Amino acid sequence: MSISDRDWRLFLGLRDAARQRFAEDTLSQALAICLDERRTTVEREQALADLTRQREHEQAALFDDHRRRTATLCLHFMRHRGLVRDEELKGFSLAVRRTISADT
């Protein structure tokens, strides 16, 4: 589904906010791993490497497909991951909100 210019501009702004939240969550998880003294240093290093690989894949799936026709799908996934709040979707057209809601 291609979206209107207004929805596209809203998407771009919301995408930036979601990307910021994603980065904050990644750093929070990394810090928790680094400070986990129940693990050895080697175990923490491995856990951090695993987290980095996982988050790189998630980041690519959520933020690298930058096209109008995939914007509603991206919004759906961002919402599902908790990166977009319901109140932030209120500015979008009814068609976009219905599409995102239909996917849940």
C-alpha positions as a Python dict, from the first residue, in 0.01 Angstrom:
ca = {
    (1, 'M'): (0, 0, 0),
    (2, 'S'): (144, 334, -104),
    (3, 'I'): (78, 619, 138),
    (4, 'S'): (-1, 988, 94),
    (5, 'D'): (260, 1262, 118),
    (6, 'R'): (128, 1365, 460),
    (7, 'D'): (144, 1009, 594),
    (8, 'W'): (490, 967, 443),
    (9, 'R'): (622, 1276, 623),
    (10, 'L'): (468, 1153, 949),
    (11, 'F'): (623, 812, 890),
    (12, 'L'): (971, 959, 840),
    (13, 'G'): (952, 1152, 1165),
    (14, 'L'): (815, 856, 1356),
    (15, 'R'): (1075, 629, 1199),
    (16, 'D'): (1348, 852, 1341),
    (17, 'A'): (1191, 842, 1688),
    (18, 'A'): (1155, 462, 1668),
    (19, 'R'): (1518, 431, 1558),
    (20, 'Q'): (1623, 634, 1862),
    (21, 'R'): (1420, 408, 2092),
    (22, 'F'): (1570, 101, 1927),
    (23, 'A'): (1922, 235, 1985),
    (24, 'E'): (1846, 317, 2348),
    (25, 'D'): (1710, -34, 2405),
    (26, 'T'): (2015, -190, 2240),
    (27, 'L'): (2253, 10, 2458),
    (28, 'S'): (2052, -75, 2768),
    (29, 'Q'): (2075, -446, 2689),
    (30, 'A'): (2447, -416, 2615),
    (31, 'L'): (2509, -240, 2945),
    (32, 'A'): (2317, -509, 3133),
    (33, 'I'): (2536, -774, 2971),
    (34, 'C'): (2856, -585, 3051),
    (35, 'L'): (2758, -539, 3416),
    (36, 'D'): (2641, -898, 3471),
    (37, 'E'): (2904, -1025, 3712),
    (38, 'R'): (2740, -1369, 3725),
    (39, 'R'): (2903, -1431, 3388),
    (40, 'T'): (3272, -1457, 3316),
    (41, 'T'): (3436, -1191, 3105),
    (42, 'V'): (3445, -1430, 2810),
    (43, 'E'): (3076, -1512, 2852),
    (44, 'R'): (2988, -1143, 2861),
    (45, 'E'): (3195, -1080, 2550),
    (46, 'Q'): (3017, -1363, 2368),
    (47, 'A'): (2674, -1246, 2486),
    (48, 'L'): (2755, -895, 2367),
    (49, 'A'): (2865, -1027, 2027),
    (50, 'D'): (2543, -1232, 2002),
    (51, 'L'): (2333, -929, 2095),
    (52, 'T'): (2511, -717, 1837),
    (53, 'R'): (2445, -969, 1559),
    (54, 'Q'): (2081, -1006, 1659),
    (55, 'R'): (2019, -634, 1682),
    (56, 'E'): (2189, -567, 1348),
    (57, 'H'): (1942, -807, 1181),
    (58, 'E'): (1647, -649, 1362),
    (59, 'Q'): (1767, -300, 1274),
    (60, 'A'): (1797, -391, 907),
    (61, 'A'): (1448, -542, 902),
    (62, 'L'): (1292, -245, 1080),
    (63, 'F'): (1472, 53, 933),
    (64, 'D'): (1657, -25, 611),
    (65, 'D'): (1354, -67, 381),
    (66, 'H'): (1285, 299, 313),
    (67, 'R'): (1001, 291, 57),
    (68, 'R'): (648, 427, 60),
    (69, 'R'): (493, 96, -33),
    (70, 'T'): (645, -77, 271),
    (71, 'A'): (586, 206, 520),
    (72, 'T'): (270, 55, 671),
    (73, 'L'): (440, -281, 715),
    (74, 'C'): (735, -109, 883),
    (75, 'L'): (494, 79, 1110),
    (76, 'H'): (327, -248, 1201),
    (77, 'F'): (658, -407, 1299),
    (78, 'M'): (772, -98, 1487),
    (79, 'R'): (445, -95, 1680),
    (80, 'H'): (470, -467, 1750),
    (81, 'R'): (823, -418, 1890),
    (82, 'G'): (705, -134, 2113),
    (83, 'L'): (901, 130, 1924),
    (84, 'V'): (587, 321, 1822),
    (85, 'R'): (313, 417, 2064),
    (86, 'D'): (-55, 406, 1973),
    (87, 'E'): (-97, 778, 2040),
    (88, 'E'): (178, 852, 1786),
    (89, 'L'): (-30, 687, 1515),
    (90, 'K'): (-326, 922, 1562),
    (91, 'G'): (-196, 1172, 1307),
    (92, 'F'): (-197, 916, 1028),
    (93, 'S'): (-485, 878, 788),
    (94, 'L'): (-763, 637, 875),
    (95, 'A'): (-651, 409, 590),
    (96, 'V'): (-300, 375, 734),
    (97, 'R'): (-429, 320, 1088),
    (98, 'R'): (-671, 54, 965),
    (99, 'T'): (-396, -122, 771),
    (100, 'I'): (-169, -127, 1074),
    (101, 'S'): (-452, -245, 1300),
    (102, 'A'): (-557, -515, 1054),
    (103, 'D'): (-208, -662, 1074),
    (104, 'T'): (-220, -710, 1452),
}
